[in-house]
Protein backbone atom coordinates (compact mmCIF):
# COMPACT_ATOMS: atom_id res chain seq x y z
CA UNK A 1 0.00 0.00 0.00
CA UNK A 2 2.86 2.36 0.77
CA UNK A 3 4.21 1.97 -2.79
CA UNK A 4 0.83 2.92 -4.22
CA UNK A 5 0.62 5.89 -1.89
CA UNK A 6 4.07 7.10 -2.98
CA UNK A 7 3.10 6.69 -6.64
CA UNK A 8 -0.13 8.60 -6.08
CA UNK A 9 1.73 11.37 -4.25
CA UNK A 10 4.18 11.63 -7.10
CA UNK A 11 1.33 11.99 -9.58
CA UNK A 12 -0.23 14.74 -7.47
CA UNK A 13 2.94 16.67 -6.65
CA UNK A 14 4.79 16.51 -9.96
CA UNK A 15 2.44 18.76 -11.96
CA UNK A 16 2.57 21.47 -9.28
CA UNK A 17 6.37 21.40 -9.25
CA UNK A 18 6.46 21.39 -13.04
CA UNK A 19 4.17 24.40 -13.27
CA UNK A 20 6.32 26.32 -10.81
CA UNK A 21 9.52 25.49 -12.66
CA UNK A 22 7.94 26.35 -15.98
CA UNK A 23 6.66 29.67 -14.67
CA UNK A 24 10.06 30.60 -13.26
CA UNK A 25 11.80 29.49 -16.44
CA UNK A 26 9.37 31.41 -18.65
CA UNK A 27 9.67 34.55 -16.51
CA UNK A 28 13.46 34.37 -16.53
CA UNK A 29 13.54 33.72 -20.28
CA UNK A 30 11.27 36.67 -21.05
CA UNK A 31 13.37 38.91 -18.82
CA UNK A 32 16.58 37.77 -20.55
CA UNK A 33 15.10 38.33 -24.01
CA UNK A 34 13.96 41.83 -23.05
CA UNK A 35 17.43 42.66 -21.77
CA UNK A 36 18.97 41.51 -25.04
CA UNK A 37 16.49 43.40 -27.17
CA UNK A 38 17.12 46.63 -25.24
CA UNK A 39 20.89 46.51 -25.72
CA UNK A 40 22.00 44.82 -22.48
CA UNK A 41 23.73 41.81 -24.05
CA UNK A 42 26.43 41.43 -21.40
CA UNK A 43 23.81 40.97 -18.72
CA UNK A 44 21.43 38.99 -20.91
CA UNK A 45 23.74 36.39 -22.48
CA UNK A 46 24.30 34.15 -19.40
CA UNK A 47 20.55 34.12 -18.75
CA UNK A 48 19.72 33.38 -22.39
CA UNK A 49 22.22 30.55 -22.53
CA UNK A 50 20.83 29.03 -19.35
CA UNK A 51 17.19 29.37 -20.38
CA UNK A 52 17.28 28.35 -24.04
CA UNK A 53 17.19 24.59 -23.60
CA UNK A 54 14.52 24.61 -20.88
CA UNK A 55 11.81 26.93 -22.18
CA UNK A 56 8.67 24.95 -23.02
CA UNK A 57 6.96 27.68 -25.03
CA UNK A 58 8.31 27.16 -28.56
CA UNK A 59 7.86 30.76 -29.70
CA UNK A 60 9.68 32.03 -26.63
CA UNK A 61 12.39 29.40 -26.98
CA UNK A 62 13.11 30.52 -30.52
CA UNK A 63 13.15 34.16 -29.44
CA UNK A 64 15.58 33.38 -26.62
CA UNK A 65 17.82 31.37 -28.91
CA UNK A 66 17.96 33.99 -31.65
CA UNK A 67 18.54 36.82 -29.16
CA UNK A 68 21.27 34.74 -27.56
CA UNK A 69 23.03 34.09 -30.89
CA UNK A 70 22.99 37.81 -31.72
CA UNK A 71 24.40 38.71 -28.29
CA UNK A 72 27.04 35.98 -28.44
CA UNK A 73 28.13 37.22 -31.87
CA UNK A 74 28.27 40.80 -30.62
CA UNK A 75 30.32 39.85 -27.56
CA UNK A 76 32.39 37.27 -29.49
CA UNK A 77 31.55 34.58 -26.94
CA UNK A 78 32.18 31.36 -28.84
CA UNK A 79 31.11 28.89 -26.15
CA UNK A 80 27.61 30.31 -25.58
CA UNK A 81 27.23 30.83 -29.32
CA UNK A 82 27.82 27.15 -30.06
CA UNK A 83 25.52 26.09 -27.22
CA UNK A 84 22.70 28.30 -28.47
CA UNK A 85 23.11 27.19 -32.08
CA UNK A 86 22.91 23.58 -30.96
CA UNK A 87 19.65 24.23 -29.12
CA UNK A 88 18.12 26.15 -32.02
CA UNK A 89 19.03 23.53 -34.61
CA UNK A 90 17.82 20.72 -32.37
CA UNK A 91 14.40 22.25 -31.75
CA UNK A 92 13.93 24.18 -35.03
CA UNK A 93 15.88 22.11 -37.61
CA UNK A 94 14.11 23.45 -40.72
CA UNK A 95 13.23 26.97 -39.61
CA UNK A 96 14.44 29.47 -42.25
CA UNK A 97 15.35 32.14 -39.70
CA UNK A 98 17.33 29.66 -37.61
CA UNK A 99 19.13 28.37 -40.69
CA UNK A 100 19.95 31.93 -41.72
CA UNK A 101 21.54 32.90 -38.41
CA UNK A 102 23.36 29.55 -38.31
CA UNK A 103 24.96 30.20 -41.70
CA UNK A 104 26.14 33.64 -40.66
CA UNK A 105 27.31 32.52 -37.23
CA UNK A 106 29.47 29.72 -38.57
CA UNK A 107 30.75 31.97 -41.33
CA UNK A 108 31.84 34.53 -38.74
CA UNK A 109 33.47 31.80 -36.64
CA UNK A 110 35.35 30.57 -39.69
CA UNK A 111 36.53 34.06 -40.61
CA UNK A 112 37.69 34.81 -37.08
CA UNK A 113 39.53 31.50 -36.78
CA UNK A 114 41.25 32.02 -40.13
CA UNK A 115 42.32 35.52 -39.11
CA UNK A 116 43.73 34.26 -35.81
CA UNK A 117 45.58 31.43 -37.56
CA UNK A 118 47.17 33.87 -40.01
CA UNK A 119 48.20 36.21 -37.21
CA UNK A 120 49.50 33.71 -34.66
CA UNK A 121 51.07 31.01 -36.86
CA UNK A 122 51.52 32.37 -40.40
CA UNK A 123 54.25 29.90 -41.40
CA UNK A 124 52.64 26.78 -39.92
CA UNK A 125 51.41 23.89 -42.04
CA UNK A 126 47.73 24.63 -41.25
CA UNK A 127 48.28 28.26 -42.34
CA UNK A 128 49.84 27.08 -45.60
CA UNK A 129 46.93 24.69 -46.05
CA UNK A 130 44.43 27.50 -45.51
CA UNK A 131 46.28 29.72 -47.97
CA UNK A 132 46.36 26.93 -50.54
CA UNK A 133 42.63 26.29 -50.22
CA UNK A 134 41.90 30.00 -50.63
CA UNK A 135 44.09 30.20 -53.75
CA UNK A 136 42.43 27.11 -55.17
CA UNK A 137 38.94 28.52 -54.61
CA UNK A 138 40.00 31.73 -56.34
CA UNK A 139 41.39 29.83 -59.32
CA UNK A 140 45.00 30.70 -58.51
CA UNK A 141 46.17 27.25 -59.49
CA UNK A 142 49.94 27.84 -59.54
CA UNK A 143 49.94 29.57 -56.15
CA UNK A 144 47.84 26.78 -54.65
CA UNK A 145 50.17 24.12 -55.99
CA UNK A 146 53.19 25.92 -54.56
CA UNK A 147 51.56 26.02 -51.13
CA UNK A 148 50.69 22.33 -51.28
CA UNK A 149 54.24 21.49 -52.36
CA UNK A 150 55.62 23.54 -49.46
CA UNK A 151 53.53 21.50 -47.04
CA UNK A 152 54.85 18.23 -48.48
CA UNK A 153 58.41 19.54 -48.36
CA UNK A 154 57.97 20.20 -44.65
CA UNK A 155 55.99 17.03 -43.93
CA UNK A 156 55.95 14.44 -46.76
CA UNK A 157 53.37 12.31 -44.97
CA UNK A 158 50.89 15.08 -44.19
CA UNK A 159 47.47 13.54 -44.97
CA UNK A 160 45.15 15.03 -47.56
CA UNK A 161 47.68 17.05 -49.56
CA UNK A 162 48.30 14.58 -52.38
CA UNK A 163 44.52 14.23 -52.70
CA UNK A 164 44.18 18.00 -53.04
CA UNK A 165 46.97 18.13 -55.59
CA UNK A 166 45.08 15.54 -57.61
CA UNK A 167 41.91 17.61 -57.27
CA UNK A 168 43.79 20.68 -58.44
CA UNK A 169 45.17 18.83 -61.47
CA UNK A 170 41.69 17.67 -62.42
CA UNK A 171 40.04 21.05 -61.81
CA UNK A 172 42.36 23.56 -63.43
CA UNK A 173 41.50 24.76 -66.94
CA UNK A 174 43.73 23.88 -69.88
CA UNK A 175 45.56 21.04 -68.13
CA UNK A 176 48.60 19.35 -69.61
CA UNK A 177 48.31 16.23 -71.79
CA UNK A 178 49.17 13.85 -68.95
CA UNK A 179 47.10 15.48 -66.22
CA UNK A 180 45.02 12.38 -65.50
CA UNK A 181 48.10 10.18 -65.11
CA UNK A 182 49.65 12.77 -62.80
CA UNK A 183 46.44 12.92 -60.78
CA UNK A 184 46.41 9.13 -60.46
CA UNK A 185 49.96 9.20 -59.11
CA UNK A 186 48.99 11.78 -56.51
CA UNK A 187 45.98 9.71 -55.47
CA UNK A 188 48.08 6.58 -55.11
CA UNK A 189 50.55 8.51 -52.95
CA UNK A 190 47.63 9.69 -50.82
CA UNK A 191 46.47 6.12 -50.30
CA UNK A 192 49.99 5.13 -49.23
CA UNK A 193 49.74 7.76 -46.50
CA UNK A 194 46.04 7.30 -45.72
CA UNK A 195 44.71 3.90 -46.88
CA UNK A 196 41.30 4.83 -45.50
CA UNK A 197 40.75 7.78 -47.85
CA UNK A 198 37.45 6.87 -49.52
CA UNK A 199 37.56 10.03 -51.64
CA UNK A 200 40.84 9.00 -53.25
CA UNK A 201 39.45 5.57 -54.07
CA UNK A 202 36.33 7.16 -55.56
CA UNK A 203 38.25 9.55 -57.82
CA UNK A 204 40.48 6.68 -59.01
CA UNK A 205 37.31 4.78 -59.81
CA UNK A 206 35.90 7.72 -61.73
CA UNK A 207 39.12 8.13 -63.71
CA UNK A 208 39.10 4.43 -64.53
CA UNK A 209 35.46 4.66 -65.60
CA UNK A 210 36.24 7.59 -67.90
CA UNK A 211 39.07 5.55 -69.41
CA UNK A 212 36.61 2.65 -69.89
CA UNK A 213 38.65 0.43 -67.59
CA UNK A 214 35.54 -0.85 -65.88
CA UNK A 215 37.10 -3.71 -63.88
CA UNK A 216 39.46 -1.19 -62.28
CA UNK A 217 36.58 1.23 -61.76
CA UNK A 218 34.59 -1.50 -59.99
CA UNK A 219 37.56 -2.27 -57.76
CA UNK A 220 38.04 1.34 -56.66
CA UNK A 221 34.34 2.13 -56.26
CA UNK A 222 33.88 -1.04 -54.21
CA UNK A 223 36.75 -0.06 -51.94
CA UNK A 224 35.28 3.43 -51.51
CA UNK A 225 31.93 1.97 -50.39
CA UNK A 226 33.73 -0.31 -47.92
CA UNK A 227 35.63 2.62 -46.44
CA UNK A 228 32.53 4.84 -46.30
CA UNK A 229 29.20 2.97 -46.30
CA UNK A 230 27.34 6.29 -46.68
CA UNK A 231 29.16 7.30 -49.88
CA UNK A 232 26.22 7.51 -52.29
CA UNK A 233 28.23 8.55 -55.36
CA UNK A 234 30.56 5.59 -54.91
CA UNK A 235 27.58 3.19 -54.93
CA UNK A 236 26.27 4.94 -58.03
CA UNK A 237 29.63 4.69 -59.79
CA UNK A 238 29.90 1.04 -58.84
CA UNK A 239 26.42 0.25 -60.07
CA UNK A 240 26.83 2.08 -63.38
CA UNK A 241 30.20 0.42 -64.01
CA UNK A 242 28.63 -3.00 -63.40
CA UNK A 243 25.81 -2.11 -65.79
CA UNK A 244 28.34 -1.27 -68.48
CA UNK A 245 30.00 -4.63 -67.88
CA UNK A 246 26.54 -6.21 -68.37
CA UNK A 247 26.57 -7.47 -64.80
CA UNK A 248 22.97 -6.39 -64.36
CA UNK A 249 22.19 -8.57 -61.36
CA UNK A 250 25.32 -7.37 -59.56
CA UNK A 251 24.39 -3.74 -60.24
CA UNK A 252 21.05 -3.92 -58.43
CA UNK A 253 22.32 -3.86 -54.82
CA UNK A 254 24.71 -0.87 -55.10
CA UNK A 255 22.15 1.10 -57.10
CA UNK A 256 19.44 0.37 -54.54
CA UNK A 257 21.80 1.70 -51.88
CA UNK A 258 22.54 4.80 -53.99
CA UNK A 259 18.81 5.50 -54.29
CA UNK A 260 18.30 4.96 -50.57
CA UNK A 261 21.12 7.37 -49.70
CA UNK A 262 20.20 9.99 -52.32
CA UNK A 263 16.52 9.60 -53.23
CA UNK A 264 16.54 12.95 -55.06
CA UNK A 265 19.30 11.94 -57.50
CA UNK A 266 17.74 11.20 -60.92
CA UNK A 267 20.88 9.38 -62.12
CA UNK A 268 20.56 6.86 -59.29
CA UNK A 269 16.91 6.15 -60.16
CA UNK A 270 17.85 5.87 -63.84
CA UNK A 271 20.59 3.35 -63.14
CA UNK A 272 18.38 1.29 -60.84
CA UNK A 273 15.54 1.35 -63.37
CA UNK A 274 17.93 0.05 -66.02
CA UNK A 275 19.20 -2.70 -63.73
CA UNK A 276 15.64 -3.74 -62.88
CA UNK A 277 14.65 -3.73 -66.53
CA UNK A 278 17.58 -5.90 -67.56
CA UNK A 279 16.85 -8.41 -64.79
CA UNK A 280 13.20 -8.81 -65.71
CA UNK A 281 11.71 -6.66 -62.94
CA UNK A 282 9.51 -4.61 -65.24
CA UNK A 283 7.16 -3.11 -62.64
CA UNK A 284 10.08 -2.05 -60.44
CA UNK A 285 11.77 -0.57 -63.50
CA UNK A 286 8.67 1.48 -64.39
CA UNK A 287 8.47 2.79 -60.83
CA UNK A 288 12.11 3.86 -60.86
CA UNK A 289 11.82 5.51 -64.28
CA UNK A 290 8.85 7.49 -62.93
CA UNK A 291 10.85 8.48 -59.84
CA UNK A 292 13.74 9.46 -62.09
CA UNK A 293 11.46 11.77 -64.07
CA UNK A 294 10.10 13.34 -60.88
CA UNK A 295 13.60 13.89 -59.51
CA UNK A 296 14.73 15.41 -62.79
CA UNK A 297 11.78 17.81 -62.80
CA UNK A 298 12.62 18.90 -59.26
CA UNK A 299 16.11 19.72 -60.49
CA UNK A 300 14.70 21.88 -63.26
CA UNK A 301 15.07 19.66 -66.30
CA UNK A 302 12.68 17.43 -68.23
CA UNK A 303 15.11 14.51 -68.37
CA UNK A 304 17.94 13.31 -66.19
CA UNK A 305 21.25 13.04 -67.94
CA UNK A 306 23.22 10.33 -66.23
CA UNK A 307 26.71 11.63 -65.32
CA UNK A 308 28.12 8.26 -64.32
CA UNK A 309 27.37 5.96 -67.19
CA UNK A 310 25.89 5.58 -70.67
CA UNK A 311 22.22 6.35 -71.18
CA UNK A 312 21.52 2.84 -72.50
CA UNK A 313 23.99 0.32 -71.10
CA UNK A 314 24.01 -2.70 -73.37
C-alpha positions in Angstrom: 0.0 0.0 0.0 2.9 2.4 0.8 4.2 2.0 -2.8 0.8 2.9 -4.2 0.6 5.9 -1.9 4.1 7.1 -3.0 3.1 6.7 -6.6 -0.1 8.6 -6.1 1.7 11.4 -4.3 4.2 11.6 -7.1 1.3 12.0 -9.6 -0.2 14.7 -7.5 2.9 16.7 -6.6 4.8 16.5 -10.0 2.4 18.8 -12.0 2.6 21.5 -9.3 6.4 21.4 -9.3 6.5 21.4 -13.0 4.2 24.4 -13.3 6.3 26.3 -10.8 9.5 25.5 -12.7 7.9 26.4 -16.0 6.7 29.7 -14.7 10.1 30.6 -13.3 11.8 29.5 -16.4 9.4 31.4 -18.6 9.7 34.6 -16.5 13.5 34.4 -16.5 13.5 33.7 -20.3 11.3 36.7 -21.0 13.4 38.9 -18.8 16.6 37.8 -20.5 15.1 38.3 -24.0 14.0 41.8 -23.0 17.4 42.7 -21.8 19.0 41.5 -25.0 16.5 43.4 -27.2 17.1 46.6 -25.2 20.9 46.5 -25.7 22.0 44.8 -22.5 23.7 41.8 -24.0 26.4 41.4 -21.4 23.8 41.0 -18.7 21.4 39.0 -20.9 23.7 36.4 -22.5 24.3 34.1 -19.4 20.6 34.1 -18.8 19.7 33.4 -22.4 22.2 30.5 -22.5 20.8 29.0 -19.4 17.2 29.4 -20.4 17.3 28.4 -24.0 17.2 24.6 -23.6 14.5 24.6 -20.9 11.8 26.9 -22.2 8.7 24.9 -23.0 7.0 27.7 -25.0 8.3 27.2 -28.6 7.9 30.8 -29.7 9.7 32.0 -26.6 12.4 29.4 -27.0 13.1 30.5 -30.5 13.1 34.2 -29.4 15.6 33.4 -26.6 17.8 31.4 -28.9 18.0 34.0 -31.6 18.5 36.8 -29.2 21.3 34.7 -27.6 23.0 34.1 -30.9 23.0 37.8 -31.7 24.4 38.7 -28.3 27.0 36.0 -28.4 28.1 37.2 -31.9 28.3 40.8 -30.6 30.3 39.8 -27.6 32.4 37.3 -29.5 31.6 34.6 -26.9 32.2 31.4 -28.8 31.1 28.9 -26.1 27.6 30.3 -25.6 27.2 30.8 -29.3 27.8 27.2 -30.1 25.5 26.1 -27.2 22.7 28.3 -28.5 23.1 27.2 -32.1 22.9 23.6 -31.0 19.6 24.2 -29.1 18.1 26.2 -32.0 19.0 23.5 -34.6 17.8 20.7 -32.4 14.4 22.3 -31.8 13.9 24.2 -35.0 15.9 22.1 -37.6 14.1 23.4 -40.7 13.2 27.0 -39.6 14.4 29.5 -42.2 15.3 32.1 -39.7 17.3 29.7 -37.6 19.1 28.4 -40.7 19.9 31.9 -41.7 21.5 32.9 -38.4 23.4 29.5 -38.3 25.0 30.2 -41.7 26.1 33.6 -40.7 27.3 32.5 -37.2 29.5 29.7 -38.6 30.7 32.0 -41.3 31.8 34.5 -38.7 33.5 31.8 -36.6 35.3 30.6 -39.7 36.5 34.1 -40.6 37.7 34.8 -37.1 39.5 31.5 -36.8 41.2 32.0 -40.1 42.3 35.5 -39.1 43.7 34.3 -35.8 45.6 31.4 -37.6 47.2 33.9 -40.0 48.2 36.2 -37.2 49.5 33.7 -34.7 51.1 31.0 -36.9 51.5 32.4 -40.4 54.2 29.9 -41.4 52.6 26.8 -39.9 51.4 23.9 -42.0 47.7 24.6 -41.2 48.3 28.3 -42.3 49.8 27.1 -45.6 46.9 24.7 -46.0 44.4 27.5 -45.5 46.3 29.7 -48.0 46.4 26.9 -50.5 42.6 26.3 -50.2 41.9 30.0 -50.6 44.1 30.2 -53.7 42.4 27.1 -55.2 38.9 28.5 -54.6 40.0 31.7 -56.3 41.4 29.8 -59.3 45.0 30.7 -58.5 46.2 27.3 -59.5 49.9 27.8 -59.5 49.9 29.6 -56.1 47.8 26.8 -54.6 50.2 24.1 -56.0 53.2 25.9 -54.6 51.6 26.0 -51.1 50.7 22.3 -51.3 54.2 21.5 -52.4 55.6 23.5 -49.5 53.5 21.5 -47.0 54.9 18.2 -48.5 58.4 19.5 -48.4 58.0 20.2 -44.7 56.0 17.0 -43.9 56.0 14.4 -46.8 53.4 12.3 -45.0 50.9 15.1 -44.2 47.5 13.5 -45.0 45.2 15.0 -47.6 47.7 17.0 -49.6 48.3 14.6 -52.4 44.5 14.2 -52.7 44.2 18.0 -53.0 47.0 18.1 -55.6 45.1 15.5 -57.6 41.9 17.6 -57.3 43.8 20.7 -58.4 45.2 18.8 -61.5 41.7 17.7 -62.4 40.0 21.1 -61.8 42.4 23.6 -63.4 41.5 24.8 -66.9 43.7 23.9 -69.9 45.6 21.0 -68.1 48.6 19.4 -69.6 48.3 16.2 -71.8 49.2 13.8 -69.0 47.1 15.5 -66.2 45.0 12.4 -65.5 48.1 10.2 -65.1 49.6 12.8 -62.8 46.4 12.9 -60.8 46.4 9.1 -60.5 50.0 9.2 -59.1 49.0 11.8 -56.5 46.0 9.7 -55.5 48.1 6.6 -55.1 50.5 8.5 -53.0 47.6 9.7 -50.8 46.5 6.1 -50.3 50.0 5.1 -49.2 49.7 7.8 -46.5 46.0 7.3 -45.7 44.7 3.9 -46.9 41.3 4.8 -45.5 40.7 7.8 -47.8 37.4 6.9 -49.5 37.6 10.0 -51.6 40.8 9.0 -53.3 39.4 5.6 -54.1 36.3 7.2 -55.6 38.3 9.5 -57.8 40.5 6.7 -59.0 37.3 4.8 -59.8 35.9 7.7 -61.7 39.1 8.1 -63.7 39.1 4.4 -64.5 35.5 4.7 -65.6 36.2 7.6 -67.9 39.1 5.5 -69.4 36.6 2.7 -69.9 38.7 0.4 -67.6 35.5 -0.8 -65.9 37.1 -3.7 -63.9 39.5 -1.2 -62.3 36.6 1.2 -61.8 34.6 -1.5 -60.0 37.6 -2.3 -57.8 38.0 1.3 -56.7 34.3 2.1 -56.3 33.9 -1.0 -54.2 36.8 -0.1 -51.9 35.3 3.4 -51.5 31.9 2.0 -50.4 33.7 -0.3 -47.9 35.6 2.6 -46.4 32.5 4.8 -46.3 29.2 3.0 -46.3 27.3 6.3 -46.7 29.2 7.3 -49.9 26.2 7.5 -52.3 28.2 8.6 -55.4 30.6 5.6 -54.9 27.6 3.2 -54.9 26.3 4.9 -58.0 29.6 4.7 -59.8 29.9 1.0 -58.8 26.4 0.3 -60.1 26.8 2.1 -63.4 30.2 0.4 -64.0 28.6 -3.0 -63.4 25.8 -2.1 -65.8 28.3 -1.3 -68.5 30.0 -4.6 -67.9 26.5 -6.2 -68.4 26.6 -7.5 -64.8 23.0 -6.4 -64.4 22.2 -8.6 -61.4 25.3 -7.4 -59.6 24.4 -3.7 -60.2 21.1 -3.9 -58.4 22.3 -3.9 -54.8 24.7 -0.9 -55.1 22.2 1.1 -57.1 19.4 0.4 -54.5 21.8 1.7 -51.9 22.5 4.8 -54.0 18.8 5.5 -54.3 18.3 5.0 -50.6 21.1 7.4 -49.7 20.2 10.0 -52.3 16.5 9.6 -53.2 16.5 12.9 -55.1 19.3 11.9 -57.5 17.7 11.2 -60.9 20.9 9.4 -62.1 20.6 6.9 -59.3 16.9 6.2 -60.2 17.9 5.9 -63.8 20.6 3.3 -63.1 18.4 1.3 -60.8 15.5 1.3 -63.4 17.9 0.0 -66.0 19.2 -2.7 -63.7 15.6 -3.7 -62.9 14.6 -3.7 -66.5 17.6 -5.9 -67.6 16.9 -8.4 -64.8 13.2 -8.8 -65.7 11.7 -6.7 -62.9 9.5 -4.6 -65.2 7.2 -3.1 -62.6 10.1 -2.1 -60.4 11.8 -0.6 -63.5 8.7 1.5 -64.4 8.5 2.8 -60.8 12.1 3.9 -60.9 11.8 5.5 -64.3 8.8 7.5 -62.9 10.9 8.5 -59.8 13.7 9.5 -62.1 11.5 11.8 -64.1 10.1 13.3 -60.9 13.6 13.9 -59.5 14.7 15.4 -62.8 11.8 17.8 -62.8 12.6 18.9 -59.3 16.1 19.7 -60.5 14.7 21.9 -63.3 15.1 19.7 -66.3 12.7 17.4 -68.2 15.1 14.5 -68.4 17.9 13.3 -66.2 21.2 13.0 -67.9 23.2 10.3 -66.2 26.7 11.6 -65.3 28.1 8.3 -64.3 27.4 6.0 -67.2 25.9 5.6 -70.7 22.2 6.4 -71.2 21.5 2.8 -72.5 24.0 0.3 -71.1 24.0 -2.7 -73.4 
